[in-house]
Amino acid sequence: MEDILSTLKIKVHLAAHSDLGKGWNYPDVNDFFGRIYCTKSGKGFMTHHGKKFTLESGKMHLIPPYSHMKGWCPDKMHQYWIHFNAEVLTGVELFDIMPPVYEIKLSDQSSVLKTFEKLIEIFRSKGAVKQFETDAIVRSFILRFIKDSEINNEMVNTIIRFKPALSYIEEHITGPIEMKDVASISGLHPTYFSNLFCKYMKMPPLKYINTRRIEKAKALLFTTNDSIEQIAEKTGLNDQFYFSRLFKKVTGTSPMSYRKELRKISS
């Protein structure tokens, strides 16, 4: 397990604080990144994973990636927030193997808010050590939510079993991927590999590959101004029309609509 955790990579997409009002009202969001919220004043609400949470002073909240979340503010709220990903090995979400708590009470809120301020300042800077500093702060925040977590051993064993194949897919996600090559990396016949992969990963290899391509596309839509054609090429789907059809099939919306809505939510 230590070997897996040593591969942890943190990517901070946005870090900021905002004065929010009744316009902060989202009936359903489900994004590729996770969120950490810390409310300084006022009050808001959110629901995810079948629970309702109150966003208020003295609490800190975590929403893992790909969580269906509803959020609203009945009046006013001042909130510090981060959009981030925490992945191990080849794109496996940390919270899939170490399920977090979603809400913690803070006995040191003033200290936490000062750390948020420092994180935001560093995030906006262009220093050479920016990544190291933001990484360290976000790791310290994440630890608060997983320090008592029970490891999902079934998921860990699955990751270990398919580590060579998952690594190969991640390394070649920007180009064509042949199933025979993925199976060969694992030392298995393509048919047997496909059946085994489906059994343990809960989806066929091709669906997993396309899912990873779309996840990469979501990140590019959010963090760059690349055209749809450029993003299609960077995700190994050189036909932008096929890429757009696949994106809509997986997400329920077009790439441009996804970019517009995500940037609206993050503004």
N, C-alpha and C positions, 0 to 999 in steps of 0.2 A: 504493500500500500504506500509505503514511503517513496518508492520509486515512481509511482504514479503521481503523487502530490508534488514531487520535485519537478514535474513537467508543467506545473501550473503557470498559465500565462494570463495576464490581466490586460484588457484593452478598454480604455476609457474613451467613450465617444463624445460625451458632453458632461460638463460639471458647471453648475450655476446655482443661483438662488433667485426666486421670483415672488413678486406680489401677485397673488391670485384672487380672483373673484368668482362671480357666478358663471363667467365664461369658461371656467375650468370645469367642463362637464363632458365626459366621454363615456358613451353607453357601452362600448366594447372595444378594447385594444388588445392586440396579441402580437407582440413584437419580438424580434430576434435577440434583443438585448434585455438585460436585467435592469432593475431600478433600485436605488436606495433613496428613501425620503427621510428628512428630518425637519419637522415643523417647528419653527421658532415661535410663531404666534398665530392666533385664529384657529379655525377648525375646518376640516374637510373629512370626507369619507371615501372609502373604496371597498370593493368586494373582489375577491379572487379565491380560488380553491374552496369554494363553498362557505367562506367566512366573510363577515363584515368587520372592517377595521376603522377606528377613529383616528384621523391624522390630527394630532394636537401636541402642544408643548410637552416635553418630557418623554417622548416616544420616538423610536426610530423604526422604519419599516423596510423590508426587503421584498421585492417582487421578482421571482426568477424569470429568465427568458421564456418566451412562448406560454406565458400565463394569460388567460382570458381575464382581463381586469376592467372593472367599471370604476370611475372616479368622479367625484363632484364636490363642489364647494358651495354651501348655501349662502355664504356672505363674503368673508375675507379670510385670507390665510397667507402667511409668509413662509415659504418653504425652500429648504436647501435640497438639492437633488443631484443624482449621478445616473447616467446611462452607461452601462458597462457590460463586458462579457468576461467570464472567468472560465477558462477551458483547460483541460488536461489532455495529454497525449495528442490526438489528432482531431481536435474539434469537439471533444466530449465535454458537455457542460458539467462543471464542478458539482452543481446542486443535484445532478442525476445520481451521483455516487455518495454525496453527503447532504441529505435533505436538510434544509435550514429551518429554523423557526422564522416566522414572518414578521413578528413584532417583538421588540424588546423595550423595556423601560430604562430610561437613562438617569443615573445618579450624578452624572458629570456632563450635563447638557452644554454648559457654557464652554467646557473644554472641547467637546465634540464640534460645536459650531465654529470655534476658532480653527479647528483642524479642517473643517469644510472650507472656511475662508482661505486657508493656506492652499488647499487642493485647487480651488478655483483660480487663485492667483498663479499657481504653477501651471495649470492647464492652459491658461491664456498666454503663457510665456513661450519663448522659442529657444530656451536653453538646451544645451546638449544633454543634460542629466534629467530633463523633464520626465522621461519615461520611468526612470528609476524612482523618482520622488512620488509620482502619482501612483505607481505600482505599490509602493510601501504603504501609502495611506489607505488605498482601497483594500489591500490585504488586511490591514488592521480593522477596518470596518466589517469586512466579511467574517473575520474570526468571531466577532460578537454574535453572529447568527448561527455559526456551525460548531462552536466550541464543545457543545454537548451532543453533537450529532452522532447517530448510529450509522455506521458505514453500510451501504447497500452492497453486500458481498456478492450477490448474484450479478449485479451490474459490473462490479470490479472483475469478476471471473470471466464475464463475457468480453470485456474490453481486452483483457490479457490474451484470451483465446484468439481474438481477431486483430490484435495489434498490428501485425505485418500488413494485413489487407487494408485496414483503416488508414495506416500511414501511407501506403501506396496510393490510395484514392485521394487523400489530401494533397499529396505531392503532385498529382497529375490532374487535379480538378480543373485546371485551365485548358485542358486539351482532351482529345478522345481517350476513352478508357475501355479496353477490351476485357470482357469477363474472363477469358482464358488467362490473361496476364495476372489479374487479381487472384484467381484461383491458384495459379502457379506459384505466386509469392507465398501462399499458405501451404504449398505442397500437396494440393488436393485436385481431384478431377473437377472440372467446371460444374457438372451436374450435382455432384456430392457437396461441393462447396456452397452452391446456391441453396440447396436444401438445408444445410447446416446453418448457414447465415440467416436464412429466413426463420429458422427455429429459435435461434438465440437473440437475434436483433429485432425480431418481430416485424420484419419487412423484407422483401426481396432485395438483392444487391442493387439492381438497377434503380429501384425506388429510392434506396438510400443515397446512391450517387446523385440522382436528380434533386433530392432534398438538400444535399450539401451544396449543390450548384445554386439552388434558389436561395439558400441561407447566405451564401457569399454575395449573390446579387443584391439581396436586401441591404447588406452592409455597404455595398458600393453605392446603391441608390441614396442611402442616408448620408454617407460621409464624403461623397465626391459629386462633382458636376458632370461626370462622364455621360455621354449619350447612351441611349438604349443599345445601339449597335456596338459601342465600345464595351459595355457591360456584358453583352452577349458573348463577345470574343473572350473576355477575361474569365468567364465562367465555363468555357469550353463548349458553348452553344453558338456557333458562328452564324447561324441563321437567326436574325433578330425576330423574324415573324414566328418561327418555332419557339424561340425563347419567350416571347410575349404570351403565346398560347399556353406554354408550360407554366409560366409564372402565374397566370390567371387561374389555371387549373388547380395549382397548389394553394394559392393564397386567396382566391376569390375576387381579386382585383387586378387591374393592369399595372405594369411597372410605374408608369407616370402618375397614376392615381395614388399608388402606394407612397411614392416619394412626396407628393404634395401633402397628403394627409399626415405623414410622419413628421414632416417639417413643421406643419401647423401645430401638432401636438407638442413639439419640442421647443417651440418659440416662446 
